[in-house]
C-alpha cells in the first residue's frame, strides 16, 4: 500500500488515507496492517501498535471527524459539536513515550497514543496561523487539503507529484492541440 507524506502535518497526511472522497472513495486502510504501516511510515511510533478490527474502525471514525474539522476550517465555519467532542476525547489520551538509547531517539505507544497525536495536531491546526493558509487541491479528483506557504499564496495543488504533474501535462496537451488545430 503506497502512502504519500507530502503535507508537513501528521493530520494532513492521515486524511488522504481515504482518497477521492465522494468519487472513487479509495480506502487505503483496508486492514490493521495497512494502518500499522501508515503509523510507522508517518514516524509517530517506531513499531506498529496492536490493532484489532475495533481499533481500525476507531481510527477511521476519528479520521472522518478530523476531515470534517479541517473542511470546516477551510470553509470558515465552526466544526460540528460531535466531531469536536470526538477529537477532544482522542487528544486527551496520552501521547507516545519517547526514550533515548544508544541507537537514538525512539517512540513507543498504543493505537490510542497515535490517535492522540493526530487529534492534537488537528487541534493545534485550529489555533495555528496555518489555518488561514489551508486550501483544497484544485485537481477535481483530489480531496486532499494542504497548507499554502508559497510566497504569493497562489499554490493550487496539494503537490506537484501527482496532481500538479497531471494538470501541467493536461495544459501542455491542450496547448499542443490548439497549436496544431489553429
N, C-alpha and C positions, 0 to 999 in steps of 0.2 A: 504494500500500500504506500503510495507516494504522498507525502505531505509537504506543503510549501510553508516555509517560515520566512515570509517576506515583510511582515509587519514588525515593528520594533516593540510590540507589547504582547505579552502572552495571551491576553484575552482576544486580541485581534487575530492572532494566529490560530486560536481554538475555534472561532466562529466558522471558518470555511471548512471544518470537518464535515459540514453538510453544505455541499456546493450546489450552485444552480438552483437555489430555493425558488419554489413555485414553477419551475420549468422542468428540469430533469431530477431534482432532489437527489443528488449523488451523495449518498451516505458513506462516508469514509470510515466510520466507526462501526463496522458490521459486527465485530467480536470484541471481547475483552482484550484479546491480544492486540488488536488494532489500537485500542485506547492505550494500552500499556506501552506500545511502541511510540505513539504520539507523545506520551508523557516523557519518556526518556529522550527522544529526539528534541523535545522542547527544552530539555535541561532543567526541568523542575525538580526531579529527583534522579538519582543515579541508576536505580533499578526499578523495573515495573512493580508497582504495588499489587497486592492480591485484588483481583477484580472479578466479582461474580456477576450474574445477569442483573441483579438488582443494582449493583454499583454502576454497570454500564448504562442502565436506564436512568439512574440518578444523574450521571454525568451529562447525558443527552438532554434531560429535563433542565438542568442548570444551563447548558449551552443555549437552549432556546430562550430562556429568560434573559441571559446575557445579551443575546442577539437583539431581543426586543428593547432592552435598555439602551444599547448602542444606537439602534434605529431611532429611539426617542431623542437621544442627544443630537443626532444628525438632523432630525426633523423639528428640533427646537420645541419639544413638548415634554410634559412631565412623564416619567415612566409609570407603568401600571403598578398599582399598590401590591398586587400579588407577586409580580416579578421582583419588585424592590424587596419584599419580605423574604423571598427565597434566596436572593443574592446576599442580603444582610445575614441571613442564617448561615449560609456557607462561609461567608467572610469571618464569622465569629469563631470558626473552628481553628485549631492550632495549625500554624504553617509547618513546612518541612523543617527538620532539625539539621542544622549544618554541623559538620565536625571536620577537624583538620588532622591529617595523619601524614606519614612520610611521603605519601603519594599525592598529597594536595588536599584541596577542599572537596568535601562530599556532602550530599544532601540525602536524607532518608525520610520516608514518611508513607502514610497510607493514602488511599484514594481521597479520603476526606481532606488530607493536608494539601493535596494537589488542587482539589476543588476550591479550597480556601485561598490559594494563590491566585487562581483565576478570578474568583469573586472579588478579592481585594484589589486586583488590578483594574477591574471594571469600576469599582467604587472610586479608586484613585483617578481614573479617566474622567469620571463625572465631575470631579473637582479640579481637574487639571486644565491649564490653558490649551492643551491638545484637543479638548472637546470642541473648541471653535474651529479647528482645522480638520475635523472628521468629514469625510465625504464618501459617497458610494462610487464604486468603479463605474466608468462610463460605458464599459462593454455591456451590451444588452443581455448577455448570457451570464454575466458575473454578478454575484450578490455579495461581494467582499467589500467591507468598509476599510478605509485607510486614512492615515493622517497625512495631510499635505503640508510638508515642511519646506516645500520649494520656495525659492526667493519671491516669486511673483504670485504664489498660491494659485497656479494655473494647472497643476497636475490633474490629469483626467483618469488615469488608470491606476489600479492597485499595484501594478508592477509592469515593467517593460517586458519581462519574460512572460509570455502568455498573452495577456490582454493587450498590452501596448504593442507587442510584435504583430499580433493579428490585425490590429487597427491600422498600423503603418503599412502592412502588406496589402490590406484591402484598399487603402488610399492609393498606394502605388499602382495596383491593378486598375483602379478606376481612372487614374491619370493616363495610364498606357492605353486604355480603351478609348478615352476621349481624344488622345493624340492621334490614334490610327483611324478613328472614325470621323475626324474633323477635317 
